[in-house]
Amino acid sequence: MNDEQLRKSVEKQVKRMQRAEKERPTLLAQSVFMGTLTLLFVLPLILGAYLGNWLDNMAQGYSMRWTMGLLFVGLIVGVINAYIYFREHD
């Protein structure tokens, strides 16, 4: 490798590193991303648990069928939401 090729290679790497530094997300952007992801994942879980608990309280006797079932549905919906969000923002 001669000097000219080495110089071009180093310049190319420096430009790549400078571009990566400019495009790095800020702390605020990362916080917004994580907050949105948390809401998309946790909100269906909480809503499923509350709705299931309300339905179980409407039934006679002690029951947790609706709570557990809708909690599981909330988990599935949260995972799907997170997957779609990651796929769109990748």
GILIN-V902914 format. One record per residue. SS is DSSP state (2 for helix, 1 for strand, 0 for the rest). OMEGA is omega in radians with two decimals (* if undefined). Layout:
SS/OMEGA
SS/OMEGA
//
This chain:
0/-3.13
0/-3.05
2/-3.12
2/3.12
2/3.12
2/3.13
2/3.12
2/3.13
2/3.13
2/3.11
2/3.12
2/3.12
2/3.12
2/3.12
2/3.12
2/3.13
2/3.12
2/3.12
2/3.11
2/3.12
2/3.12
2/-3.05
2/-3.13
0/-3.12
0/3.14
0/3.11
2/3.11
2/3.13
2/3.10
2/3.12
2/3.10
2/3.12
2/-3.12
2/3.10
2/3.10
2/3.12
2/3.11
2/3.11
2/-3.13
2/-3.11
2/-3.00
2/-3.08
2/3.08
2/3.09
2/-3.11
2/3.13
2/3.09
2/3.13
2/-3.13
2/3.12
2/3.11
2/3.10
2/3.12
2/3.12
2/3.10
2/3.10
2/3.10
2/-3.10
0/3.09
0/3.07
0/-3.11
0/-3.12
0/3.04
0/-3.09
2/-3.12
2/-3.13
2/-3.12
2/-3.14
2/-3.11
2/3.01
2/3.09
2/3.09
2/3.09
2/3.09
2/3.13
2/3.14
2/3.11
2/3.11
2/3.11
2/3.09
2/-3.12
2/3.12
2/-3.14
2/3.14
2/3.09
2/-3.11
2/-3.13
2/-3.08
0/-3.13
0/*
//
